[in-house]
Structure formats: structure tokens, C-alpha cells
Amino acid sequence: MSYGLGAEMLNFGALIAFMGVNAAAFVRYVIRDQKRTLSFIVPPALGFVICLLLWLSLSTPAKIAGTVWMTVGIAFGAWKTRGFRGDLVNFDLPADEEV
């Protein structure tokens, strides 16, 4: 594997993660809390679009290798947690502790 392909594969995952962060911020502030001012809408939407455009500009081999690697990771996670229902998966928020 070349250094360039490795860097692009790293960017494949990082850009997907950043798109997820921007999408989560959009959902949190615009949809869930209904704070529909430009200061809450524009930054996550613009961040998502920029990351998407960068992701689309990756080479085809990087997209293929990244997709295969992500698919293997998701399948392994599903297998280890029995379909994401096992003891290893806990999506509950921890209770606030008073000090």
C-alpha cells in the first residue's frame, strides 16, 4: 500500500466521522431543540457539505478500500455484540453525579 492511499483511507474515515458530528449538531440544535436561527443552522450544514465534497474528491481505490474496511469493522462489531444487543453495547447516558 502506498503512503498516499493510506492517507486517503485515513481521510475516508475521518471525513465520515466529521460528517456525523455535523449531522448530530444539526439534529440536536435545529430539529430536536428547534433553535432555527442561522447561527445554529449554517455552521453544521456548511461543515457537512464541505466534508462531503472533500470525501467525494477521494480517489476510487481509497473509497473502495475504505468501504471494505468499514464494512468489515461493522460486521465484526455486530458479531461481537450479537447484533449490537450484547453486554458490550450501552447507549445509556451516565447519571449525573453530585460531588
C-alpha positions as CSV (number, residue, x, y, z in Angstrom):
1,M,0.0,0.0,0.0
2,S,1.3,3.4,-0.9
3,Y,1.6,6.3,1.6
4,G,-0.9,8.3,-0.5
5,L,-3.5,5.5,-0.4
6,G,-3.1,5.1,3.3
7,A,-3.5,8.8,3.9
8,E,-6.7,8.8,1.7
9,M,-8.1,5.8,3.6
10,L,-7.5,7.7,6.8
11,N,-9.3,10.7,5.4
12,F,-12.2,8.4,4.3
13,G,-12.9,7.5,7.9
14,A,-12.2,11.0,9.3
15,L,-14.4,12.8,6.9
16,I,-17.3,10.3,7.5
17,A,-16.8,11.0,11.3
18,F,-16.8,14.7,10.8
19,M,-20.0,14.5,8.7
20,G,-21.6,12.5,11.5
21,V,-20.6,15.2,14.0
22,N,-22.0,18.0,11.9
23,A,-25.2,16.0,11.3
24,A,-25.6,15.3,15.0
25,A,-25.1,19.0,15.8
26,F,-27.8,19.9,13.2
27,V,-30.2,17.3,14.6
28,R,-29.5,18.4,18.2
29,Y,-30.0,22.2,17.7
30,V,-32.2,22.5,14.7
31,I,-34.6,19.5,14.8
32,R,-34.6,18.5,18.4
33,D,-34.3,21.9,20.2
34,Q,-35.9,23.8,17.3
35,K,-33.4,26.6,17.5
36,R,-33.8,27.7,13.9
37,T,-31.5,30.7,13.8
38,L,-28.8,31.0,11.2
39,S,-26.1,30.7,13.9
40,F,-27.4,27.1,14.6
41,I,-28.2,26.1,11.0
42,V,-25.3,27.4,8.9
43,P,-22.2,26.0,10.7
44,P,-23.2,22.3,10.8
45,A,-24.8,22.4,7.4
46,L,-21.7,24.1,5.9
47,G,-19.4,21.7,7.7
48,F,-21.3,18.7,6.4
49,V,-21.2,20.0,2.8
50,I,-17.5,20.8,2.9
51,C,-16.7,17.4,4.4
52,L,-18.9,15.7,1.8
53,L,-17.2,17.5,-1.1
54,L,-13.8,16.5,0.3
55,W,-15.0,12.9,0.7
56,L,-16.3,12.8,-2.8
57,S,-12.9,14.0,-4.1
58,L,-11.1,11.0,-2.7
59,S,-9.7,8.5,-5.2
60,T,-11.8,5.5,-6.3
61,P,-9.3,3.0,-4.8
62,A,-9.5,4.8,-1.4
63,K,-13.3,4.8,-1.5
64,I,-13.3,1.1,-2.3
65,A,-10.7,0.2,0.3
66,G,-12.4,2.4,2.9
67,T,-15.8,0.9,2.2
68,V,-14.4,-2.6,2.6
69,W,-12.6,-1.7,5.8
70,M,-15.7,0.0,7.2
71,T,-17.9,-3.0,6.3
72,V,-15.6,-5.4,7.9
73,G,-15.5,-3.3,11.0
74,I,-19.3,-3.0,11.3
75,A,-19.7,-6.7,10.6
76,F,-17.1,-7.6,13.3
77,G,-18.8,-5.2,15.8
78,A,-22.2,-6.8,15.0
79,W,-20.8,-10.3,15.5
80,K,-19.0,-9.4,18.8
81,T,-22.1,-7.8,20.3
82,R,-24.6,-10.2,18.9
83,G,-26.3,-7.7,16.6
84,F,-25.4,-4.7,18.8
85,R,-27.5,-6.1,21.6
86,G,-24.8,-7.7,23.7
87,D,-23.4,-6.5,27.1
88,L,-20.7,-4.6,25.3
89,V,-23.1,-2.0,23.9
90,N,-24.6,0.5,26.3
91,F,-26.1,3.7,24.8
92,D,-27.5,4.9,28.1
93,L,-26.2,8.2,29.4
94,P,-24.5,8.0,32.8
95,A,-26.4,9.6,35.7
96,D,-25.2,13.0,36.8
97,E,-23.2,12.5,40.0
98,E,-23.2,15.1,42.6
99,V,-19.9,15.9,44.2
